Amino acid sequence: MEQELFLPTLSSMEYGNPWTGSRKNARWRIIPADGQMAAEVWPGPLCYECSTVTHTASFPISEEGIDQLRTWLFDRSEEL
């Protein structure tokens, strides 16, 4: 199974830039801080403020962490 899911570069996360995205019915936001990327996922189609977060996780800000985050987001999007 191919996991095509665009995420920002490592440097973007290292500078603390938040990220939002979606795939299928899953919507997410990623907030980098203190060496970690905090990820929240909720079912679409509504925005974050109008939804209930159903999944949360945290990953290290590293190339390996971005790969783990990509896999986790892909799996959540398959569930939702």
N, C-alpha and C positions, 0 to 999 in steps of 0.2 A: 504494500500500500504506500503510495507516494504522499508525502506530507508537504504540500505546497502551502506555505503560510508565511506571508511577509512580516518580518519584524525589523525594527531599527538596528543599526550597527551597535557594536559594543561601546564605541565612544559616545554615542548618543545617550546610552544608559549611564555611562560613567559621569557624564555632565548633569545627570539628574532630570533629563527630559521625560515627562510622562508620555504615555502612548495609549491610544485607544484603537480598537479594531473590531472586526467581525468576520465570521465565517458561518455559513448556513444560518441557523437560528441563534447562534451564540454571539454575544457581545462582550467585550472585555476592556479593562483599563489596567495599565501597568504603571506603578509609581516606584521609581528607583530612589532609594535612600539608605544611607548607612551600609553600603556594600551589598544590599539586597534589592531584588525586584519583587515588590508585592503585587500579586495579580488577583483580580476579581473578575468573575464571570457571571453573567445573568442571561436569561432567555430574552430574545428580541420579541417584537421589533422596537420596543420603547427605549428611551434614553436611560442613562444611569439613575438620574434623579427620580424617574417615574417607575423604577423597577426594583426587584428584590434580588440581591446578590445570592447566588446559589452555591458557588464554589470559590474558595480562596486558597492561595498557596504562595510560597515565597521561594525565590531562587537566588543564588549568588550572582553578582554582576561579574560575569566571566563568559568566555566563549562556550564553555561547557554548560553554564547556567542558561544561556540563551537557547542552546539546543534542548535542554530539559524543559524550558518554558515553552518552546515551540511544540514539542511532543505533548505536553500537558494541555495546551490550548487546543491542539488538534483533537485530542481524545475528548475533551469537554464539548467541542463543537459536534463531534459524532454522537455524543449522548443526547444533546439538546436537539 
